[in-house]
Amino acid sequence: MSFYGVTDLWTYVLGALGIVLLPGPNSIYVLAVATARGVREGYKGAMGIFVGDSVLLMLTALGAASILRTYPALFLMVKYAGAAYLAWVGINLIWAAVQKWRNKTVMVTETQAVAVNMQNPFKRALVISLLNPKAILFLLSFFVQFIDPNYPTPAIPFLILSAVVMVFSSLYLSVLIFVGARLARGFSQRRRLSASLSSGVGGLFVWFGVKLANASLH
């Protein structure tokens, strides 16, 4: 028995909550932006994530998931492009940390913002979201399993499932933004501590890229 075309709503709710809470490129990037540039810029990054996720959800509703399953080579292209982009962001963050350790006269926030192009967090977050293999795998292997294929109005279960994951995502990112803004106060005068954070985040992005490049549809 389904709820407006959703086959097992509460199982999906619990699963979606767990997936959103797992550290991933989207959440780590928003936290890094909020730490470097404050709450307002953090929310610009979050908006990029929301738009990117909305596009992926819409493409799934239009049948992109079945297309990627039918043509594995296309999925591999998207997956490796996303993994390479995540690794590139991570390398930039690590390079920013190296520069901060070497140059004591450079302001921490300025160096980090320039090095990882945080001047426009919306665009960067949008690209990270669209090329995030974790999000694509979620839509291909988890999201679609809870939609009743015989329901007469497919848009309704898509909207319900999308609303659940977007609410969880918005609440979680909001928490990360305010945590990042609070951390920024402590890092503003501690160059080496900030450099360590930047290198740690960069290492996470490289790890995300490597791990997700090895992920599969099954």
N, C-alpha and C positions, 0 to 999 in steps of 0.2 A: 504494500500500500504506500502510495507516494503523497507528499504534501505539495500540491500545486506543481507536480512534475519533478519534485526532488525526492529521490528514492529513500534516503536515510538522512534526514536533516541533521539530527544531533550528532551522528557519527562524523558528518562533514564539518559541523561546527567545531568539534574537538580537534579533528585533524587539521583544519585550517588554522586554528589558534596555535597548535604546535608548530606548524610550518612557518607561520609569521614570526613566532618567537625565536626560531632558529637563526643564529647570526648569518647574514648573507651580505652580498655587495651593496644592495639598496640601503639597508639599515646602517651598515658601517660607514657608507659615504655620507649619509645625512648626519650621523653623529660627528664625523670629522669636520663637516662644514659648520655645524653649530658650534663646535669647539673652537674652530679657527675664526669664525666671523659673526657668531651670535645667533639669537633666536630668529630674527627676520630672515637672514640668509638661509638658515636651516630649513625654514618653512618653504623657501623658494625651491630648495632641493627636494623637499617632500612633495611639492606640487609636481615637479618633474617626474617623480616616482608614480604619483597617482595617474598622471596623463599617460605615461608609458604602460602602466598596468591596465588602464582602461582600453588602450589600443589593443593590447594582447588579448584581453577578454573579448573584445569585439571581433577580432580576427578568429578567435576560437569559435564564437557563435556563428560566424560565417563559413565555418568549415575548414579553417586553416589546420586544425589538429589532424583531421583525416588526410589532408594533403601531405603534411610532414610525415605521417605514418606510411603513406603510399610511396613517397619518394624519400627514402632514408638519406640519399646523397644531399638533398636540400636541407634536411635537418642537420647533417654534419657540417655543412657550410655555415649555417647560422650558429651552431654550437661553437665551432672553432673561432669564428669571428668574435663572438661574445667573450670567449675565454681569453683570446689575445688582447682584447680591449681591457679587460679586467687586469691582466698582467701588466699592461702598459701603464694604467693608472697607478698600480702598486709600485712599479719601478720609479715613476715620478715622485711618489711620496717618499720612497727611500732616498732618492737623490736630494730631495728637499731637506731630509734629516741630516745627510752628510754635509750639505752646505751650511746648515745651522751650527753644526759642531765646529766647522772650520772658521766661520766668520762670526765673531762676537758682536760686530757692529750692526749686523742686519737684524731688523725687527722680526720676531718669530712669526707673527701673524702675516706680515707682508710676504716673507719668504715662502711660507706654506701656501698662501693664496696664489702667488704667481706660479709656483712650481707645479701645482696640480690644477691650474686654471679654475680656481674657485670664484673668480670674478663673475662668472655666470653659472651658478650652481643648478639652475633650472635645466639648462640645455645639457649639461654634463650628466645630471641625474636621469634625464629623459633617455639619453643614449644608453646609460648603464642599465636602466630598466628594460628597454627594448631588446638589448643584446644579452640579457641575464639568462643564462641557460637554466638556472634554478627555477625561475618563473615559468619558462617554457616547458620544462619537465613537469612542473606542478600542473599546468593546464592540460598537458598530454596524458599524464598517467594518473592523476588524482581527480581533478575538477570534473572531467567529463563522465566519470564513473557514477556520479550521483544524479545524472539527468535521465529521466524516463524517456526512452526513444519513442514511446507510443503516446506521449502526452500531446494533445491537439495544438497547444500553443507553446512551442519550444522557447520563445522569448522569456516566458515567465520564470521557469526554473533557472535560466541563465542569469536573469536579473536578481533573483533571490540569492543564488550562490555568490554572485559578484558583490552584492551589497554586504554579505557577511564578511568576506575577505577584505573588502575595502574599509569597513568599520574597524576591524581588528588592526589593519595596517595603519590607519590614521591615528588611532589611540597609541599604538606602540611607537610610531615615529615621533609623536608629540612628546612622549616621555623621554625619548632619546635626545630630542632637541633641547629640552630644558636641562637635562643632565649634562649635555655638552656645553651649554652656556655657563653652567655652574663650574664645570671643569676649567673653562677658559680663564676664569678669574685666577685660578691657582697657577695656570701655566704661563700667564702673560709675562711674568718676571722670572721665569725659570726656563732658560733657553735649553739646557741639556735635557730636562724632563720633557719639554715639548718635542725635542728632537727624537727622544726615545719613543714617545707616543706616535709621532709621524712615521718612524721606521717600523713600528709594530703594526700600524694600520696598513702600511705599504706591503709588509710581509703577508698580512692576511689576504690582501687583494691578489697577490701573486699566487698564494695557496688556493684561493677560490678559482683562479683561472686554470691552474693545473688540475685541480680536483674535478671541476665541471667539464673540462675538456675530455676527461675519461668517463664521464657519465653516459648512460645509455637510456634508450626508451623503455627498457625492460627492467 
